[in-house]
Amino acid sequence: MFEYHQPDLSGHFGIYGGSFASETLTHALEELKAAYAKYQHDPEFQREFRYELAHFVGRPSPVYHAARMSREMGGAQIFLKREDLNHTGAHKVNNTIGQAMLAKRMGKPRIIAETGAGQHGVATATICARYGLECVVYMGSEDVKRQSPNVYRMHLLGAKVVPVDSGSKTLKDALNEAMRDWVTNVENTFYIIGTVAGPHPYPMMVRDFQSVIGEECLTQMPLIQEEIGMAPKQPDAVLACVGGGSNAMGIFYPYIPYENTRLIGVEATGEGLDSGKHSASLQRGSPGVLHGNRTYILQDDNGQITETHSISAGLDYPGVGPEHAFLKDIGRAEYVGCTDKEALEAFHYLCRTEGIIPALESSHAVAYAMKLAKTMRPDQSILVNLSGRGDKDIGTVADLSNAEFFCRPSCRGQSVKGGL
Ligand SMILES: *Cc1c(COP(=O)(O)O)cnc(C)c1O
């Protein structure tokens, strides 16, 4: 068994993590740390969390054997952890429930969040509706334009979406604006962060809430392998895409002690690692401080954050959770990449071969699994975290694929004739 005790009391994962925040926020973070320490092991908190996951989210999500895909690859058996089947369509809701439950207990009736693609915004708006909490979501004005269905979802759920016009008008600008709001309204406001980033205790807390994914797999993997006639064991490799890193930490964390299981994070290499157009913070970044913690970030020689790119908005982030930085340095996890093109191919392949439309983010992990499977034996297994469903991405895919889809760019905005 691999020995692992992270983070330390100040939230350090080795030299990464920690808490870089203004004085006003130091108090709020201390308050949050104390509340989390109090409720983390509280049986009533845990009972309510499990209840919500079971009855509101629909957990446990199944582990599915992608039999046709495995056969066609001719190597390892590929299994998919179906986070796409969760209520709201991705893993993010696991975490927003946990944090909203803390907000209720801390007596904070107002929730703020930031969102890029809108997935975290929707998950936050959803749980705020469920708990009767006020919800304000900051979103770059570019993203508001690009992700209009999710903006409308948030409106339907009763949230206020605030477009942010500064900087590149995307996720990192929304994050700065949310921080500013929090400093101003810290008394009555809880800031729900959507990934394993930010100052301590967020990376640890979000990881803990998302760990339900890996915990379920520890039970499910031996069972399903036995059912299909394999040895009842843990997988040889666990794969997940890495944006901020929360779906990856959620499935990796319970597997860290299992040394025979490789942990592989798949970053978005966009148009290629050497193109300058990618979001591969762990492969091409260097240590620095971003959004309250020390981690690998994409920066230029002057420490300025560089522009990132990915076909999938959810992976388009210049940093990464500090625990991934640590796992990379100690060699417990490996970080690889898939390009836009490979992800898009895997997206179509999974649609047609397994009848599952994956999120473009998750398609990166699927793409790498397809390559890896071919190098392994049929008695070996790969577990892929299918972090979300692809309904949100069909417009992007239609624009890029120039296939004979009913909603080609040329017919956008017009009524759909024939079919469907
Ligand atoms: C947001 C999102 C991601 C990326 O975020 P992580 O924190 O890296 O998990 C991945 N997949 C889906 C479906 C998402 O919505």
The ligand as an ORCA input file, in Angstrom:
! r2SCAN-3c Opt
* xyz 0 1
  C     -16.045     21.087    -15.716
  C     -15.892     19.789    -16.367
  C     -14.631     19.145    -16.446
  C     -13.353     19.781    -15.985
  O     -13.281     20.065    -14.628
  P     -12.439     19.188    -13.633
  O     -12.425     19.986    -12.384
  O     -11.071     19.012    -14.224
  O     -13.127     17.902    -13.475
  C     -14.579     17.889    -17.008
  N     -15.681     17.281    -17.499
  C     -16.888     17.875    -17.451
  C     -18.057     17.144    -18.015
  C     -17.046     19.134    -16.891
  O     -18.250     19.717    -16.858
*
